[in-house]
Amino acid sequence: MVVTTPLLAHKINSSADIPPQDVHDGITRILALPEGHTRDVMLGSVLTGLLLRGPRLEEVEAAVQAATALDRSGWDFHQPPEGMRFVGYTGSGKKTFKTINLSTAAALVAATGGAHIAKLGSRSASSKTGSRDFIDLVGATSDTVPHQEMVGITADTGFGFFSIEKRVPEFDRRYGGRFQAVHALSLAFPALLSPVSCSAYVYGLSHPAVGVSARLLSRLGLPDVAVINSSVGQAVQVDELIPGSTVRACRINAVDEDLAFNNEVRKGAASMPQDLSSVTQHEDPHENVAHAIRVLAGRDTSEARSAVALNAALLMVMSEVVPTIQSGIDKALAIIDAGAALDTLQQFVRLTGGALNRLNALLRPVSATALLASTGVKEGAPC
C-alpha cells in the first residue's frame, strides 16, 4: 500500500504561518493513516514541530481540535452541586525531574482547607507513582465509583479523583505510548478531559509556554484557568510548583490575564528555600507514596512540606477560599502541621469503599531507599 504524505508534514519545516484548517486537516489525515512506523513518525514530527515553531496559538488550537474530534461525541459531563465551585486539577506529565506525589498531596491539603478539587489523573509509565497509582496504593477503589457518585464524594470531602485514562479511547489507540517528551498537544489536551464541569482549572505544564497554554485553554472553553511550570536551569522542567525554582504562572479568567495572580505565585515560590532532595521521588513506589502521606500526617519536617503547601495555596486561591497565595501558604502549613489532611484522605478512602489498612500501613516506619532521579523519560499522562 502506498501512503501519501500529508502536506502538513512538509509545511511544518517552513517559517510561514500555517492556516489552522490545514493543521486540522493534516492532523486528521495523519491519525487516519494505517497503524505503523510511517504514521508514528509523521505524528511525532508534526506535533513536535508545532511546539518548536513558537508555539503559535492558532496552529496548536487546530491540532487539539483535530485530536479531540475523534472522541468528543461520546463525552459526558457531570455537574457539581449548584453554587459549589469545583476546581479541576491535572498536569501534562513528562517532567524531566521526577517528584513525589506533590499534586495529589496538595489537592488533599486544599480540600481540607475548604476547596473542592476534582483531581484528574492516570497511571504513570516511568515515574514510580502517578496520581492514579497513588489512589490505588492508599487503598481507595475509585475504579468502581461512577463519576456522578465521585462528584458527591468531592462535594462531601473536598477531594475527588477522576481517571481520564479511558476518556479518549480512539485517540489513544493511535497515540498512546508513543511519545517521550512534551509536544503541541501537551499544551492543552489533558486539561480538556475532565468528566465533571468545573468553575476553574489548574494545569501543570512541563514546558515554559504557560501563557500560550492558558490562552489556548481559555479559547477552548475553560472559564478560569491557571497554567503553572517550574524549571531549574534549562533542562529541568516540572509540571508542579517547586519552591526556590524559576516559577511561571499564567491565569486567564474570562479572557483576561490576571497579572497580580501571576506575580503572587512567583513571589510565593521565591519566599521558600529550594531543596530538591526533599521532593525527589523514591525508587520504591510504596515509599514514594508514603513520603507524601507523612507530609499529610504532619510527620515530615523537610522542605517537601513547603512544596505541598505552595501547590495547595494555588488551589485554594483558585477555589476562592483564601484571597492570596501567601494566606494560602499560611493556611496550608497549619493544616499540614495539624495532620488534618490525613483525615480527609481517610474519609475519601472510606467513601470509595476502600480499605484503610493499606493507608495505615504506609504510615509505619520504613527503611531508607535510594532516590530515583531519572530524566527525559515518558510520563504516563494523556499528552
Protein Blocks (a to p, Z undefined) as FASTA:
>chain_A
ZZdddfklmmmmpmbdcdfklmmmmmmmmmmpccdjklmmmmmmmmmmmmmnmpafklmm
mmmmmmmmmmmmmpccddddehiacdddddeejiabdcddfklmmmmmmmmnopacdddd
dddfkbmbdfklmmmmnopafklpcfklmmmmmmmnopacddfklmmmmlmmmmgopafb
dcfklmmmmmmmpcbdcfbdcdddfbfklmlmmmmmmmnopabdcdddddehjllccfbd
cehiacdddddeehiacfklmmmmmmmmmmpccdfklmgccfblklmmmmmmmmmnopac
bfklmmmmmmmmmmmmmnopafbfklmmmmmmmmmmnommmmmmmmmmmmnopafklmmm
mmpccddddddddehiacddfZZ
